């Protein structure tokens, strides 16, 4: 089983099956409203209007706003990470720092191309649950692979601190992009260089990796 197939299997179980086209439409509308409000204080009428569906459709598909939020977050995490895996396959380079560079800069490009996703991540990217998922998920597995390969130098037991540093840097860069303070290329390069240096990569090499060409593959989320 390929890495992408493994992600699909785990994520399908976590989401309780794949979303239908209507459910994705509802989830996209909910994501925009959650990001805009900064809370789950969204009514059925507001969500129906944003999604362009009947209230009855929502009642059949939405158990609660809390459940919908978790579904939106889980689906977005799957979409982003699976797109990242496809980008890595297209890139053809599995060196951990390069993986981190490509993934981070593709994420910043996604925030530029789809500001609603960027704003949702800025609002909710630093929650306790998001950090826990990062520590136990693929991003930190890639960091562990870099340590095992001798590419990174970090203190044992510092996983949560590393996760907080990476996520904080990426979310801050994303905020710069969605608010129009920096372009996604500039923000991505700066974020990658900062993270790689913190992980022990020499600054000149970090800069080279942070400015290396990206694959042409776009995120499809």
Secondary structure, 3 states (H helix, E strand, C coil): CCHHHHHHHHHHHHHCCCCCHHHHHHHHHHHHHHHHHCCCCCCHHHHHHHHCCCHHHHHHHCCCHHHHHHHHHHHHHHHHHHHHHHHHHHHCCCCHHHHHHHHHHHHHHHHHHCHHHHHHHHHHCCCHHHHHHHHHCHHHHHHHHHHHCCCCCCCCCCHHHHHHHHHHHHHHHHHHHHCCCCCHHHHHHHHHHHHHHHCCCCHHHHHHHHCCCCCCCCCCC
